[in-house]
Amino acid sequence: MSRYVPRTRRAVGSLLKLHDAPWRWKVGLEAGLAIGLPVAVFTLAGEQMWGLQAALGSFTALYGASLGRQDRARLLPFVAVGLVLAAALGVACANSAWLTVAGLGVVGALASTLVLGLRLGPPGPLMFVLVAAVSGHIAAPAELDGAAQPGLRLLGLVAAGAALAYLVVVLPLLVPGRRYPEPLGLRVLLPRLSFDRDTAAVALRVVAAILVASVVARPLGAHRVYWVVLTAVAVLQASPSRQLTGLRAAHRVVGTVLGVGLFELLSLLHPTGLGLVAALMLLQGATEVVVARNYALGLLFITPIALLNATVGHAGNTLVTVEGRVLDTLLGAGIALVLFWGSERLLRLQANKVLAQ
């Protein structure tokens, strides 16, 4: 037992430690505006639920944050198209549980190949899988626990959200007198696909996690299957390291539990209308400011966003949804760790066989 004590101390220490990374104020501001703009527009038009669906496209603004603004102006249309295509595949597969599993696998494989192979950076393949999964849930019929919303309308809303997010990023380029560094060009931004051993292992684990979590989550009593899938992907996409993967799983679980507490505090205020818009903007902005310094702290703000989206417009006790979020997170993190350890053991056995020949 004594050999586990240092690991436990490291895990606890990492939860309390702020890593040596910048506070991403600019990214946080852009992310807050990107999610708030479509929700605000449709809220003022009397269709807030449409705004929440359009917010799926707002994840466009999260990519390429370390690049110059002119480079992002060239890169982000490809991201926006990818998110809309992910939503389209989610909608196309929404009428069948097995097609949904297959569709998420395809999105995960393509997103992992392109995002990791092109070194696109944070937030990785996760957002493409998220958009496909949530779009499938929104378009799925009621007998599959879906929201039974029109798929074509949803795709239009996601595209509108992506366009507004792109506008948030590029609008400063129109300000006269401002100078920006020389752009890198598309050949630098989107080089040839390349994979080293670690990147390939991460991509394979992500796809395996999507398929396994999609199949086993419902029989194991998941509240929302895609919450399990997204947790597993989030844990596995960040690193090929066993230690870092374990720490990420711990951060995911602890941050989610703390985020549930923040959601309960927000629920006391009953945010609606533009109040809900303000809450989403603050939470999304805060997430991007802190997530690079402490992943659990980022989850503190991400979790209320997911729960607000899941409970807005639904009267009554939210306890079932809140409990479901925690249990789904635990299940997804567990699946991710089992897959990681299992794949690592297989690779070790294969290496031993090669050495023995």
Residue pairs with C-beta under 8 A, 6 or more apart in sequence:
7 243
7 246
10 243
10 247
11 246
11 247
11 250
14 247
14 250
14 251
15 250
15 251
15 254
15 294
15 296
17 294
18 293
18 294
19 292
19 293
19 294
21 292
21 293
22 292
23 289
23 290
23 293
24 65
24 288
24 289
24 291
24 292
25 289
26 65
27 62
27 65
27 288
27 289
28 284
28 285
28 286
28 287
28 288
28 289
29 285
30 61
30 168
30 169
30 288
31 58
31 61
31 62
31 284
31 285
31 287
31 288
32 281
32 282
32 284
32 285
32 288
33 61
33 168
33 281
34 58
34 60
34 61
34 62
34 164
34 165
34 168
34 169
34 284
35 55
35 58
35 280
35 281
35 284
36 277
36 278
36 280
36 281
36 284
37 58
37 164
37 165
37 167
37 168
38 51
38 54
38 55
38 57
38 58
38 157
38 160
38 161
38 164
39 48
39 51
39 52
39 54
39 55
39 276
39 277
39 280
40 51
40 274
40 277
41 51
41 164
42 48
42 49
42 50
42 51
42 54
43 51
43 273
43 274
43 276
43 277
44 274
48 273
48 276
48 312
48 313
49 312
49 313
50 153
50 157
51 277
52 309
52 312
53 138
53 149
53 154
53 157
53 158
53 161
54 157
54 158
54 160
54 161
54 164
55 161
55 280
56 83
56 87
56 130
56 131
56 134
56 135
56 157
56 158
56 161
57 80
57 83
57 84
57 131
57 157
57 158
57 159
57 160
57 161
57 162
57 163
57 164
57 165
58 161
58 162
58 164
58 165
58 284
59 83
59 123
59 127
59 130
59 131
59 165
60 76
60 79
60 80
60 83
60 161
60 162
60 165
60 166
60 169
61 76
61 165
61 166
61 168
61 169
62 122
62 123
62 127
62 288
63 72
63 75
63 76
63 79
63 120
63 121
63 122
63 123
63 127
64 71
64 72
64 75
64 76
64 79
64 120
64 121
64 189
65 72
65 121
65 122
65 288
66 121
67 75
67 184
67 189
68 180
68 181
68 183
68 184
69 169
69 170
69 172
69 173
69 180
70 173
70 180
70 181
70 183
71 183
71 184
71 189
72 169
72 170
73 169
73 170
73 173
74 183
74 185
74 186
74 189
75 189
75 190
76 165
76 166
76 169
76 170
77 166
78 190
79 120
80 159
80 162
80 163
80 165
80 166
82 111
82 114
82 128
83 127
83 128
83 131
83 158
83 162
84 155
84 158
84 159
84 162
86 107
86 111
86 128
86 129
86 131
86 132
86 135
87 131
87 132
87 135
87 154
87 155
87 158
88 135
88 155
89 103
89 106
89 107
89 132
90 100
90 103
90 104
90 107
90 131
90 132
90 133
90 134
90 135
90 136
90 139
91 135
91 136
91 139
91 151
91 152
91 154
91 155
92 99
92 103
92 151
93 99
93 100
93 102
93 103
93 104
93 136
94 100
94 135
94 136
94 137
94 139
94 140
94 141
94 144
94 146
94 151
95 140
95 141
95 144
97 144
97 218
100 136
100 140
100 144
100 214
101 211
101 214
101 215
103 132
103 136
104 129
104 132
104 133
104 136
104 210
104 211
104 214
104 226
104 229
105 207
105 210
105 211
105 214
107 128
107 129
107 132
108 125
108 128
108 129
108 206
108 207
108 209
108 210
108 233
109 203
109 207
110 128
111 125
111 128
111 129
112 125
112 202
112 203
112 206
112 207
112 237
113 193
113 203
114 120
114 193
115 124
115 125
115 128
116 124
116 125
116 195
116 199
116 202
116 203
117 193
117 194
117 195
117 199
117 203
118 190
118 191
118 193
119 191
122 292
124 237
124 238
125 206
125 233
125 237
126 230
126 233
126 234
126 237
129 210
129 229
129 230
129 233
130 226
130 230
131 158
133 226
133 229
133 230
134 226
135 151
135 154
135 155
135 158
136 146
136 226
137 145
137 146
137 147
137 224
137 226
138 146
138 147
138 149
138 154
139 146
139 147
139 148
139 149
139 150
139 151
139 154
140 146
140 147
140 148
141 148
142 148
145 224
172 178
173 180
195 203
198 240
199 240
201 240
201 343
201 347
202 236
202 237
202 239
202 240
204 343
205 236
205 339
205 340
205 343
206 233
206 236
206 237
208 339
208 343
209 229
209 232
209 233
209 235
209 236
209 335
209 336
209 339
210 229
210 232
210 233
212 232
212 335
212 339
213 225
213 228
213 229
213 231
213 232
213 331
213 332
213 335
214 225
214 229
216 335
217 225
217 228
217 229
217 328
217 331
217 332
218 225
220 331
221 327
222 228
222 324
222 327
222 328
222 331
223 320
223 321
223 323
223 324
223 325
223 327
223 328
224 310
224 324
224 328
227 306
227 324
227 325
227 328
227 329
227 332
228 328
228 331
228 332
228 335
229 332
230 332
231 252
231 328
231 329
231 331
231 332
231 333
231 336
232 332
232 333
232 335
232 336
232 339
233 336
234 248
234 252
234 332
235 245
235 248
235 249
235 252
235 332
235 333
235 336
235 337
236 245
236 336
236 339
236 340
238 244
238 245
238 248
239 245
239 248
242 340
242 341
242 344
245 336
245 337
245 340
246 337
248 295
249 333
249 336
249 337
250 296
251 294
251 295
251 296
251 299
252 295
252 296
252 299
252 329
252 332
252 333
253 329
253 330
253 333
254 296
254 299
255 295
255 296
255 297
255 298
255 299
255 300
255 302
255 303
256 299
256 303
256 325
256 326
256 329
257 326
258 296
258 299
258 300
258 303
259 299
259 300
259 301
259 302
259 303
259 304
259 307
260 303
260 307
260 322
260 325
260 326
262 300
262 301
262 303
262 304
263 303
263 304
263 307
263 308
263 322
264 322
266 279
266 304
266 308
267 318
269 275
271 278
271 279
271 308
276 308
276 312
279 304
279 308
280 305
280 308
283 301
283 302
283 304
283 305
283 308
284 301
284 305
286 301
287 298
287 301
287 302
287 305
288 298
290 297
290 298
290 301
291 297
291 298
303 325
306 325
307 318
307 321
307 322
307 325
310 321
310 325
311 318
311 321
